[in-house]
């Protein structure tokens, strides 16, 4: 009975995630890695930014979701950027692997006011597979081989920046999914989701060594017609070019404002060219009795630093 209850809870929480057919979007973007969330950030920075992310969800529950990803982006010329992401994701007996390649272009509205607009396009390729290796053939004799499909898709993104304020609007998985190899009645083929990321970085002065960055991430899933919101705050301390930060994120379903999915403290640092970030997500729903929480770890390195002739890529 206990396993049945856990399974039903997990299915209820994962209905949103299952339709994405892409890398699960938790708090990785807060670890100095907004490109992982939006292609419009590709090429912002005077270096090759490489980030490795590991997400282990719902520790203590067998076959819980587990994800690894590697992302990198770099400036291309003075006004553009390119980036790539590869990932491996498993959730029980369902597996998905894939990657995306992105191109972004950055326009200057007014360089004296640090006023910019960016737009981007990504091509995605995802392989989704149901692994029957651990299935009991006595439960369903119709299942005789693995089910898999490969699906190409596209994302589009925009980014508006003015001074310390930023706003990113994005649409992911624009094309419908190929469901011919699965149950076409129950398997969703509409993968589109839309998301907004906005925030503001506050410093008392340009020379100040402390800043506060409140931000909001909102994501809407077209198929399930549900949405989630993250409310985030980061506190960052600078030591010349190095920095340290701490903060928290609060995620909730928008039709259940008073019942958060999780609350997550976040910490991190950048020392020289190396970066480390960590988040521990404290589950705030029925899974709390079965799981010890979710761990999100980010490791990174910045390579080949250079100087751009356009402030739009700073």
Phi, psi and omega per residue, in radians:
X1 nan -0.710 3.140
X2 -1.036 -0.742 -3.123
X3 -1.167 -0.607 3.125
X4 -1.162 -0.757 3.126
X5 -1.062 -0.802 3.135
X6 -1.071 -0.748 -3.138
X7 -1.059 -0.758 -3.131
X8 -1.147 -0.703 3.110
X9 -1.106 -0.794 -3.133
X10 -1.085 -0.733 3.135
X11 -1.109 -0.704 -3.141
X12 -1.097 -0.726 -3.135
X13 -1.305 -0.458 -3.006
X14 -1.671 -0.015 3.119
X15 -1.014 -0.663 3.125
X16 -1.175 -0.779 -3.031
X17 -1.240 -0.590 -3.046
X18 -1.111 -0.466 -3.084
X19 -1.491 -0.134 -3.080
X20 -1.218 -0.719 -3.046
X21 0.900 0.840 3.105
X22 -2.757 -3.044 -3.117
X23 -1.173 2.271 3.120
X24 -1.032 2.301 -3.063
X25 -1.725 1.733 3.068
X26 -1.866 -2.174 -3.074
X27 -1.778 0.270 -3.082
X28 -1.058 -0.567 -3.071
X29 -1.139 -0.361 3.129
X30 -1.354 -0.220 -3.117
X31 -1.570 1.044 3.106
X32 0.899 0.698 -3.035
X33 -2.566 0.951 -3.136
X34 -1.162 -0.359 3.095
X35 -1.051 -0.533 3.120
X36 -1.093 -0.447 3.139
X37 -1.654 -0.632 -3.085
X38 -2.447 2.274 3.122
X39 -1.174 -0.272 -3.103
X40 -1.208 -0.192 3.094
X41 -1.546 -0.039 -3.109
X42 -1.091 2.251 3.064
X43 1.522 0.060 3.059
X44 -1.548 1.928 -3.008
X45 2.286 2.584 -3.069
X46 -1.715 0.778 -3.111
X47 -2.854 2.989 2.971
X48 -1.501 1.987 -3.108
X49 -1.660 2.061 3.141
X50 -2.025 2.232 -3.137
X51 -2.345 2.326 3.060
X52 -1.978 2.257 -3.086
X53 -2.124 2.412 3.026
X54 -2.230 2.226 -3.131
X55 -2.183 2.090 3.053
X56 -2.040 1.854 -3.052
X57 -1.556 2.588 2.948
X58 0.895 0.989 -3.139
X59 -1.006 2.292 -3.116
X60 1.879 -0.255 3.111
X61 -1.808 2.217 -3.095
X62 -1.103 2.420 3.088
X63 1.053 0.504 3.088
X64 -1.221 2.807 -3.119
X65 -1.037 2.457 3.140
X66 -2.498 2.281 -3.006
X67 -2.399 2.424 2.994
X68 -2.244 2.486 3.123
X69 -2.552 2.684 3.058
X70 -2.302 2.189 3.136
X71 -2.250 2.648 3.088
X72 -2.675 2.454 3.041
X73 -2.521 2.729 -3.049
X74 -2.687 2.651 3.070
X75 -1.188 2.468 3.076
X76 -2.109 1.846 -3.018
X77 1.275 -2.630 -3.101
X78 -1.735 -0.306 -3.010
X79 -2.263 0.132 -3.078
X80 -2.330 2.990 3.102
X81 -2.670 2.689 3.050
X82 -2.248 2.721 -3.141
X83 -2.741 2.883 3.108
X84 -2.554 2.664 3.062
X85 -2.404 2.339 2.952
X86 -2.169 2.567 -3.062
X87 -2.623 2.764 3.069
X88 -2.364 2.194 -3.034
X89 -2.373 2.360 3.089
X90 -2.329 2.516 3.104
X91 -2.516 1.623 -3.027
X92 1.177 -2.186 -3.132
X93 -1.659 0.129 3.042
X94 -1.758 2.340 -3.095
X95 -2.229 2.541 2.985
X96 -2.511 2.422 3.092
X97 -2.322 2.580 -3.139
X98 -3.123 -2.983 3.134
X99 -2.895 2.963 3.092
X100 -2.543 2.626 3.070
X101 -2.126 2.308 -3.016
X102 -2.204 2.590 3.014
X103 -2.253 2.290 3.121
X104 -2.221 2.563 3.067
X105 -2.227 2.397 -3.019
X106 -2.043 2.186 -3.124
X107 -1.887 2.492 3.111
X108 -1.719 2.112 3.064
X109 -1.533 -0.810 3.076
X110 -2.707 1.886 -3.043
X111 -1.219 -0.417 -3.139
X112 -1.311 -0.435 3.092
X113 -1.762 0.148 -3.052
X114 0.892 0.964 -3.006
X115 -2.002 1.970 -2.999
X116 -2.425 2.743 3.029
X117 -2.374 2.355 -3.116
X118 -2.234 2.612 3.016
X119 -2.423 2.704 -2.999
X120 -2.648 2.741 3.081
X121 -2.373 2.387 3.095
X122 -2.158 2.481 2.959
X123 -1.859 2.233 -3.096
X124 -2.021 2.584 2.994
X125 -2.385 2.103 -3.061
X126 -2.202 2.370 3.012
X127 -1.932 2.092 3.135
X128 -1.893 2.341 -3.036
X129 -2.494 2.418 2.980
X130 -1.800 2.030 -3.079
X131 -1.612 2.065 -3.085
X132 -1.725 0.166 -3.059
X133 -0.984 -0.635 -3.103
X134 -1.742 0.155 3.120
X135 -1.319 2.619 3.035
X136 -1.572 1.997 -3.099
X137 -1.071 -0.339 3.120
X138 -1.304 -0.336 3.137
X139 -1.350 -0.637 -3.134
X140 -2.657 1.705 -3.089
X141 -1.228 -0.205 -3.141
X142 -1.337 -0.314 -3.139
X143 -1.524 1.859 -3.069
X144 -2.072 -0.171 3.098
X145 -2.716 2.950 3.126
X146 -1.161 2.667 3.022
X147 -1.955 2.284 -3.140
X148 -2.604 2.752 3.055
X149 -2.667 2.638 3.064
X150 -2.009 2.251 -3.026
X151 -2.239 2.038 2.983
X152 -1.406 2.650 -3.141
X153 -2.791 3.108 -3.098
X154 -2.410 2.579 2.971
X155 -2.111 2.622 2.983
X156 -2.245 2.596 -3.115
X157 -2.597 2.676 3.058
X158 -2.325 2.711 3.131
X159 -2.532 2.212 3.074
X160 -1.993 2.252 3.129
X161 -2.287 2.354 3.013
X162 -2.528 1.943 -3.077
X163 1.078 -2.137 -3.107
X164 -1.654 0.068 -3.113
X165 -1.766 2.505 3.080
X166 -2.491 2.595 3.122
X167 -2.534 2.136 3.133
X168 -2.092 2.250 3.080
X169 -2.067 2.338 -3.001
X170 -2.516 2.685 2.998
X171 -2.276 2.260 -3.049
X172 -2.067 2.574 3.120
X173 0.949 1.097 -3.053
X174 -1.154 -0.643 -3.115
X175 -1.476 2.734 3.071
X176 -1.337 2.731 -3.109
X177 -1.504 2.549 3.038
X178 -1.383 2.006 -3.091
X179 -2.004 0.305 -3.066
X180 -1.105 -0.475 -3.103
X181 -1.602 0.086 -3.114
X182 -2.199 -3.098 3.085
X183 -1.236 1.881 -3.019
X184 -1.301 -0.192 3.116
X185 -1.423 -0.751 -3.039
X186 -1.771 -0.381 -3.090
X187 -1.393 2.100 -3.131
X188 -1.237 2.432 3.083
X189 -1.926 -0.107 3.088
X190 -1.624 1.946 -3.031
X191 -1.825 -0.105 -2.989
X192 -1.079 2.341 2.938
X193 -2.416 2.635 -3.039
X194 -2.138 2.441 -3.114
X195 -2.562 2.663 -3.100
X196 -2.196 2.391 3.076
X197 -2.343 2.129 -3.086
X198 -2.513 2.633 3.139
X199 -2.991 3.114 -3.110
X200 -2.531 2.346 3.111
X201 -1.811 2.059 -3.084
X202 -1.847 2.175 2.982
X203 -2.267 2.487 3.122
X204 -1.140 -0.623 3.085
X205 -2.701 2.906 -3.136
X206 -1.099 -0.462 -3.110
X207 -1.594 -0.065 -3.113
X208 -1.162 2.564 -3.113
X209 -1.770 0.261 3.137
X210 -2.414 2.412 3.091
X211 -2.496 2.737 3.092
X212 -2.123 2.335 -3.119
X213 -2.273 1.660 2.974
X214 -1.404 2.520 3.129
X215 -2.656 2.839 3.130
X216 -2.354 2.358 3.037
X217 -2.104 2.161 -3.129
X218 -2.164 2.297 -3.112
X219 -2.334 2.258 -3.131
X220 -2.066 2.272 -3.118
X221 -1.797 2.032 -3.041
X222 -1.111 -0.717 -3.062
X223 -1.170 -0.845 -3.121
X224 -1.499 -0.168 -3.122
X225 0.918 0.681 3.063
X226 -2.184 2.896 -3.085
X227 -2.561 2.714 3.085
X228 -2.210 2.720 3.103
X229 -2.359 2.374 2.960
X230 -1.863 2.302 2.972
X231 -1.934 2.104 -2.985
X232 -2.184 2.647 2.978
X233 -2.510 2.284 3.090
X234 -2.151 2.446 3.054
X235 -2.032 2.159 -3.013
X236 -2.170 2.343 3.099
X237 -2.007 2.282 -3.110
X238 -1.794 2.486 2.994
X239 -2.250 1.453 -2.983
X240 1.047 -1.964 -3.136
X241 -1.577 -0.226 3.097
X242 -1.520 2.823 3.054
X243 -2.704 2.838 3.096
X244 -2.336 2.578 3.122
X245 -2.517 2.785 3.029
X246 -2.578 2.727 -3.134
X247 3.122 -2.828 3.134
X248 -2.713 2.776 3.040
X249 -2.341 2.535 -3.083
X250 -2.230 1.983 -3.103
X251 -1.913 2.397 3.124
X252 -2.593 2.667 2.941
X253 -1.274 2.405 -3.029
X254 -1.238 -0.270 3.020
X255 -1.664 0.107 3.095
X256 -2.432 1.058 -2.994
X257 -1.005 -0.667 -3.069
X258 -1.509 0.029 -3.121
X259 -2.139 1.478 -3.071
X260 -1.139 2.589 3.011
X261 -1.276 -0.728 3.065
X262 -2.825 2.807 2.965
X263 -2.135 2.294 -3.000
X264 -2.307 2.014 2.906
X265 -1.252 2.545 -3.140
X266 -2.301 2.509 3.074
X267 -2.454 2.788 3.099
X268 -3.095 3.001 3.105
X269 -2.749 2.734 2.992
X270 -2.225 2.105 -3.099
X271 -2.175 1.923 -3.042
X272 1.126 -2.190 -3.136
X273 -1.665 0.074 -3.032
X274 -1.900 2.559 -3.068
X275 -2.313 2.491 3.045
X276 -2.439 2.359 3.076
X277 -2.449 2.565 -3.135
X278 -2.532 2.473 3.080
X279 -2.432 2.373 3.064
X280 -2.037 2.025 -3.066
X281 -1.638 2.032 3.138
X282 -1.537 1.979 -3.088
X283 -1.234 2.362 -3.043
X284 -2.053 0.316 3.139
X285 -2.158 -2.760 -3.028
X286 -1.089 -0.375 3.133
X287 -1.203 -0.224 -3.075
X288 -0.992 -0.575 -3.120
X289 -1.327 -0.200 -3.079
X290 -2.049 -0.357 -3.018
X291 -2.130 2.635 3.092
X292 -1.640 0.079 3.102
X293 1.982 -3.002 -3.091
X294 -2.183 2.380 3.119
X295 -1.893 2.332 3.077
X296 -2.220 2.072 -3.108
X297 -2.119 2.367 3.088
X298 -2.216 2.261 3.012
X299 -2.089 2.484 -3.096
X300 -2.654 2.897 3.073
X301 -2.594 2.487 3.074
X302 -1.891 2.182 -3.001
X303 -2.092 2.702 2.946
X304 0.922 1.007 -3.141
X305 -1.154 2.459 -3.136
X306 -2.535 -3.048 -3.109
X307 -2.157 2.286 3.101
X308 -1.682 2.611 3.082
X309 -1.448 -0.074 -3.124
X310 -2.140 2.229 -3.127
X311 -1.204 -0.185 3.142
X312 -1.144 -0.299 3.138
X313 -1.855 0.179 3.090
X314 -1.324 nan nan
